[in-house]
């Protein structure tokens, strides 16, 4: 019944999470998720708070009182084991009862990929906005420099005309009317060249601007979520994964170490889904928490 509720919630846009909290911080986490995320189905256990929310994922990641955020895959009561059961039987029970069915994990990975896609898309949008602001600042600075150069050219031209007028008035150069006319044509050509050069610079600047804008528009997320997953509801989901396990209580008595429990669950998940175990560089991490109070499976969403 719990599995069906989880799948239905994922399809309707409601995502089931849980987060870890410091000692005594659970009430503050509950208050924050209720107020900021309008969370429902809120419950708590020692060091953890479980809740559902339809809020955008970036808001969920901004919780202040929580420590680490997980996508909740499965939450079960503690396993009931006979005192005379063998370790091999316990391993079989863990794999059959704890892991659930294929559809549960398929829906969980699809939801995880969608959430990662939302993060990537938001980062891309923020980067484009930053680049846009930088381009506008550069354009403003370039425009200011162009104006200063034009002002300097005009000032230099006016100073040159004044100097010529003073030399003529003092009779320093005895020019004919034809020589004055030629000098005026040279000055006119010089000013015209300055305006033409400025026009060329404006065109080049406009082209740079267009190229920058076009580049920014073409910067899009090629695939929402992990590009290696290629997820589809009509196809098999194939990922590499590893198990992070914490096991206490009666179950731990049947195994020599927590690593052995994780290995048993990892082998069962690999057989169930056809996933490949990768301890060094997995696409997905599955967190397993087994205690005398609960059995909890989740996928980390934050570090």
N, C-alpha and C positions, 0 to 999 in steps of 0.2 A: 504493500500500500504506500509506503514511504517513497519507493522508486517512482511510482506513477505520479505522485504529487510533485516530485522534483522535475520530471520531464514536462509535465503540464505547465509548471511555472516557467521553465526555460522557454517554451514555445510562446507563451503569452507576454514575454518581455520581462517577467518578474524573475530576478536572479536570486538564488539562495547562496548566502555567504556565511563565513564565520571568520572571526579575527581573534588573535591572541591578545591578552591584556596582562599588565603587571599585577602583582599581588594587591588585591583590594581595589583595583581600577574597574572591575566589571560594571558597577552601577553607573560610573561616568560614561563608559562606552554605550551602555543601554540608553542613557539620556541623550547622548549625542546622535546616535543612529536614529532614534525616534524623532528628534527635533529637526535634524538637518536632512535626513534622507526619507522621512515619513515611513520608516521601516515597519514591517509587519512580521508576525510569527517570531517575535523576539524571545529568545530564551538564553539562559546562561548556565555554565558549568565552571568548575574551578579553572581559572586562567583563560577562559574562552567565552565568547558571546556569539550566538547564532542569530541570523536575521535574514529577512527577504526585502528586496527593494527594486523599484523600477527606475530609480534615479540614474542619470548618466554616470558612466563608470568613473570619469575623472573626479566627480564629487565623492564617490565612495573611497577613492584612494586618498582623499584629502582629510580623512578622519584624524583628529589630533590625539585622541585618547587611546586609540588602538595601536598595537605594535605591528603585527604582520597580518596581511589579508589573504584569505583563501576562497576559492570557489568550492562550495560544499557539494561533493558528489554523493555521499551516502552517510547517513547517521542512524546507527542501530543501537539497541540496548546491548549490554554485555553478553558475550557468549556463555551459555550454560554447558559446562562440560562435566562428564562423569569422572569420578575420582579414579576409576579403573581403566580409563581410555588410554590408548597408546599414543605416543607422539605422532606416528604416521596418520592415525585417525584424526588427531587434532589438526594436522596440516591439511587434510582433506576437508575438514569442517571449515577451516579458515578460507580456503579457496572457493568453496561452494556457497557458503552463507554470507561471507563478508564482501565478496567481489560483486555479486549480483549478476545481471544479464548484460548482453552486448549493447542493447539499445540505451541503457543507462550511461555507459561510457561514451558511446557515440554522441549523444546529446551533450554530455559534459564537455567533450573536446570541441564540439562546434561552438558552444557558448564561450569557452575559453578563447578560441581563435577570434570570435567576434569582439570580445573585450580587448584583446591585444590590438585588433585592427582599429578600434576606437582611439586607443592611446597613440598609435602610429599616425592616424589621420589628424589628431589634435596637435601633435608635435609638428607635423608638416605644415599645418595652418599657421601655427605660431612662428615657425621659421620663415614662411613667406611674408608674414606681417613684419618681422624684423628686417628682412631684406628690403621690403618696400619702403620702410622708414629710412633705411640706409641710403637707398637710391634717391629718395626725395631730399635728404640732407646733402648728398653729393651734388644734386642738380641745383639746389639753392646756393651752395658754395661756388659752383662753377658760374652760375649767373652773376653772383656778386663780383667774381674776378673779371668776367667779361665787361661788366659795367665800369669797373675801375680802369681796365685797359682802354676802353673807349674814351672815358673822361680824360685820361692822361694824353691820348692822341689829340683830342680836341684842344686841350690846354697847350700842348706843344705847338699845335698849328697856330693858335691865337698869338702865342708868344713870338713865333717866327714872323707873323704878319706885322706885329707891333715893331719888331726890330727892323724889318725892312722899311717900314714907314719912317722910323727915326733916322735911318741912314739916308733915305731920300730927302727928308726935310733938311738934314744938315749938309746935303750936297756931297756926301762921302762917295757916292757912285753916280756918275753922270750917265743915266740910262735914257735911251730913246723910248718913244711910245711903243715901238714894236717890241723892244726888250721887256717892257713892263707887261705887255700882253702875253708874251711867252711865259714869263714867270708866273702869271696868274693861271695859265693853263697847266703848268707843272704842279702848282699847289692843288688845283682842282683834281688833277689825276691822282695825286698822293692821297687826298682825302677819300676819293672814290675807291682806291685800292684798299684802304683801311676798312671801309664799309663792306666791300666785297669779301675781304678775308673774314670779317666777323660773320657774314652770312654763311660762308662755307663752314665755319666752326659751329654755327647754330645747326646746320644740317647734319653734320657729323654727330653732334651731341644728341640730336633727335633720334638718329639711327641707333646710337648706343642705348638710349632710353628704351626704344622699341624692342631692341634685342634683349635687354634685361627683363622687360615685362614678359616677353614671349617665353623666355627661359623659366621665369617664375611660374607662369601658368602651366608649363609642361611638367613641372615638378609635382608629381602625384604619387600616391602610394600604389605600387603596382598590384599589390594583393593585400587585402585587409586581413591582418593576422600574419602568422608565420608563413613566409612564401614557400616553405618546403612542404607544407601540409596538404595544400590543394584540397580543401575539405568540401564535401558535398553530401547532402542527405541521401542521394541516390547511389553513392559509391562507398566503398570500404574506406574507413579512416585508418591510415597506417602512419604511426609515429614511432620515434625512438624515445625511451623513457628510463627512469630509474626510480627506485623506491627509497623514501626517507621514512624510517619507522621508529616509533617510540612505543614500547610495550611494557606494561606493568600489570600487576595483579595475577590471577590464577593462570592465564595463558602463558605467561613468561616462565612458569615452572616446568613446562613441557619442552623447553628449548634451552640450549646452552648459552645463547646470546640473542640480543635484539637483532643483530645482523642475520642470524639464521631465520628469524621470523620474517624479516624483509625479503630474504631470498625465496622463502616459500610463497609469499604473496606475489612477488615479481614473476616467478615461474607460472603461477596460476593465471595471472593477468596476460602474460605472453601467450599462453595456450588458448585463453578465451578469445583474445582479440587479434592475435597474429602480430602483435607489436614486438619490436626488437629492443632488447636491453642494451643500454649504453650508459655506463657508469661515469664516463669522463665528460661527454658533451651531448647530453640528451636534449631533445626538443621539448620534452615535458617531464616534470617532476611530480610524482604522486606522494602525498604525505599521508601516512597511516598512523593513527593514534589509537592504541588499544589499552584499556584499563579495566578495573573492576566496576566502573560506572558506565562506560560507553565504548562504542567502536565508531571511529570517525575517519572518513576518507575525504581528502580534499586536494585541490591543485593550487599551488602558491600563485598569487597574483602580484605580490610585492616582495621585495627582498628584505 
